[in-house]
Each structure stands twice: as C-alpha cells, then as structure tokens.
Amino acid sequence: VFQDDIFPDCLAGKPALSASDWEGGENKDPLVMSMDPSNRKDDDDQGQGFQKKKTYQELIKENQQLKKKIKDYEQQLGIESTTDNDDKKKEEITTTTKEPTVKPPKEEETTTEEPTEEPTEEPTEEPTEEPTEEPTEEPTEEPT
C-alpha cells in the first residue's frame, strides 16, 4: 500500500519550458512526478537516461570492426589504406626503439688531500646607520 501522504509528488527533474519560451516571457509550474511506483512513468525521459559504458574488450572489438570498415571503403575508393601505414609505422617504431638504459649514478670521489688554508683577512667594520623610527599616525575613524 503506497502512502501518498508520506510521499507526495516531487520535482521530475525535467524543464517545464525551453530556453526560448522562457526568454519569450512564458511561465509554467515545474513538472512533478508521482513517487508511487505503480503510477510512475519513466518512459518519458526523451532520450535522457543511463547508458552503460563499454568494457575495454568491447572497445577493442569495436575499434577492429571500424578499422575493417575503413579498409573496405578505401579499397572501394581505390586509395592506399591509412590503417596499413599506421600498422607499418608502429612496427618500425617498435623495432627501432631500444630499451632505455639507466646508468647508475656516479659515486662521489673521496680525496685524501688536505684542504689548503687561505689567508683570512680580518673583517673591517663599517659604520652602519641604524634606521630612525618615524612616528606613525594611528588611523582615525571617520564618522558615518
């Protein structure tokens, strides 16, 4: 037994007006739908709804079918197949590329030489001027 007093009609999530109708000055109440599963009409979604995404294998199969279609069309038109060229390029790339070699980092060379002492000069003191503090004015509030 559906209790419509607990589950009243709710917004349908669909526009009541198109943008051009609204710009033309029309007004309508929002579209509502029943929460009662027996009265609910889900077939009025106008093409909007959930679509399941394809799996990786389905995408690969579809890609192969599309490549075959392209090859057939190219043969009908009498032009060179671009998919063959792509496959040849891929083969060339895979045969000509080498695995990157990673060189180990160079070890730091340790030296047994003693550091040479350079003559140090005594620092000369230069007179520095200390900044003088200027009195700061506190902001005054203006009456509003």
Backbone torsions as a table, in degrees:
resi	resn	phi	psi	omega
1	VAL	NA	121.5	179.6
2	PHE	-84.7	132.7	-179.3
3	GLN	-103.4	97.2	-176.8
4	ASP	-71.6	-16.3	176.5
5	ASP	-73.8	-26.6	177.9
6	ILE	-88.4	-34.0	-178.5
7	PHE	-118.9	80.1	179.1
8	PRO	-72.8	169.6	177.0
9	ASP	-57.9	146.4	-178.7
10	CYS	-128.1	171.9	179.6
11	LEU	-60.7	139.9	-177.2
12	ALA	-83.0	-14.9	-179.3
13	GLY	77.8	20.6	179.4
14	LYS	-126.3	146.1	-179.2
15	PRO	-70.6	139.6	177.5
16	ALA	-82.7	-25.5	-179.3
17	LEU	-130.4	154.2	170.5
18	SER	-82.6	166.4	-179.0
19	ALA	-62.8	-39.6	-178.8
20	SER	-68.1	-35.9	176.7
21	ASP	-64.9	-43.0	-179.5
22	TRP	-65.3	-42.4	177.5
23	GLU	-64.4	-27.2	177.9
24	GLY	-75.7	-6.3	175.6
25	GLY	102.4	5.0	-179.8
26	GLU	-77.1	152.5	174.9
27	ASN	-134.4	142.1	176.4
28	LYS	-143.4	155.9	173.4
29	ASP	-71.8	152.0	179.2
30	PRO	-64.1	151.9	177.2
31	LEU	-75.3	136.3	179.7
32	VAL	-120.5	159.4	177.1
33	MET	-135.3	155.7	-179.9
34	SER	-80.2	142.9	175.6
35	MET	-86.3	-7.4	179.1
36	ASP	-73.5	117.5	-178.2
37	PRO	-59.4	-29.7	-179.4
38	SER	-75.0	-23.5	179.5
39	ASN	-101.8	-3.2	-173.4
40	ARG	-74.5	138.0	179.1
41	LYS	-118.2	100.3	-179.9
42	ASP	-92.5	-6.9	-176.9
43	ASP	-79.7	-1.2	-177.7
44	ASP	-97.9	35.2	-176.9
45	ASP	-87.4	0.5	174.8
46	GLN	51.4	47.6	175.8
47	GLY	82.6	-4.9	177.9
48	GLN	-92.5	139.7	179.0
49	GLY	164.5	-171.0	-176.1
50	PHE	-86.2	132.9	172.7
51	GLN	-124.4	127.5	-179.6
52	LYS	-69.7	134.6	176.6
53	LYS	-75.1	150.0	-179.5
54	LYS	-78.6	151.6	176.3
55	THR	-77.5	168.5	179.8
56	TYR	-60.7	-42.8	179.9
57	GLN	-63.9	-39.8	177.7
58	GLU	-64.2	-38.4	178.7
59	LEU	-66.9	-40.0	177.9
60	ILE	-62.9	-45.0	-179.6
61	LYS	-62.5	-44.1	178.6
62	GLU	-63.2	-40.1	178.6
63	ASN	-62.3	-42.9	178.5
64	GLN	-63.8	-40.7	178.6
65	GLN	-63.8	-41.7	179.8
66	LEU	-66.7	-39.1	176.8
67	LYS	-62.5	-39.0	178.6
68	LYS	-64.5	-42.0	177.8
69	LYS	-60.6	-43.5	-179.9
70	ILE	-61.7	-43.1	179.9
71	LYS	-61.5	-43.6	178.8
72	ASP	-62.5	-44.5	179.8
73	TYR	-64.0	-40.0	179.3
74	GLU	-64.9	-37.8	177.4
75	GLN	-65.7	-39.7	178.7
76	GLN	-64.0	-36.4	-179.1
77	LEU	-84.2	-12.1	179.3
78	GLY	73.9	33.3	178.1
79	ILE	-113.1	160.6	-179.3
80	GLU	-69.1	139.4	-176.6
81	SER	-72.1	125.6	177.4
82	THR	-77.2	-25.9	179.7
83	THR	-70.2	-34.2	176.2
84	ASP	-64.5	-42.2	179.4
85	ASN	-62.5	-40.7	178.7
86	ASP	-62.6	-42.6	179.5
87	ASP	-64.4	-41.0	179.1
88	LYS	-63.7	-41.7	179.4
89	LYS	-62.0	-41.8	179.6
90	LYS	-61.9	-42.0	179.1
91	GLU	-63.5	-43.3	179.6
92	GLU	-61.1	-43.0	-178.6
93	ILE	-63.8	-44.0	-176.7
94	THR	-71.1	-30.4	-179.8
95	THR	-82.1	-28.3	-177.0
96	THR	-90.9	-19.2	-179.2
97	THR	-83.6	139.6	178.3
98	LYS	-108.5	157.7	176.1
99	GLU	-65.9	133.1	178.9
100	PRO	-67.7	136.1	177.9
101	THR	-99.5	135.5	-179.1
102	VAL	-104.2	121.5	178.7
103	LYS	-87.0	137.2	178.4
104	PRO	-68.1	148.7	-179.8
105	PRO	-64.4	145.8	179.7
106	LYS	-69.4	139.5	177.6
107	GLU	-78.3	143.3	179.6
108	GLU	-70.0	131.7	179.8
109	GLU	-79.9	132.7	177.5
110	THR	-98.4	132.7	-179.8
111	THR	-107.9	148.1	179.4
112	THR	-100.5	5.0	179.6
113	GLU	-69.1	142.2	177.5
114	GLU	-84.5	139.9	-179.8
115	PRO	-65.6	139.7	178.0
116	THR	-84.7	139.5	-179.0
117	GLU	-90.1	129.2	177.0
118	GLU	-95.3	146.9	178.8
119	PRO	-65.4	134.3	179.7
120	THR	-103.1	140.6	177.8
121	GLU	-96.7	146.5	177.5
122	GLU	-73.8	136.1	-179.2
123	PRO	-67.8	138.1	177.3
124	THR	-94.1	136.4	-178.4
125	GLU	-89.1	125.2	177.0
126	GLU	-102.2	141.6	179.3
127	PRO	-67.9	131.0	177.7
128	THR	-110.8	142.9	178.6
129	GLU	-90.1	130.9	176.8
130	GLU	-85.3	138.2	-179.2
131	PRO	-66.6	139.2	177.9
132	THR	-91.2	138.0	-178.3
133	GLU	-85.5	128.1	176.4
134	GLU	-93.5	143.1	179.5
135	PRO	-66.7	134.7	179.1
136	THR	-99.6	141.3	178.9
137	GLU	-90.6	136.0	177.0
138	GLU	-81.1	140.7	-179.5
139	PRO	-64.6	137.7	178.2
140	THR	-101.8	142.4	179.5
141	GLU	-83.7	133.3	177.9
142	GLU	-86.1	140.3	179.0
143	PRO	-70.3	141.2	-179.6
144	THR	-103.5	NA	NA
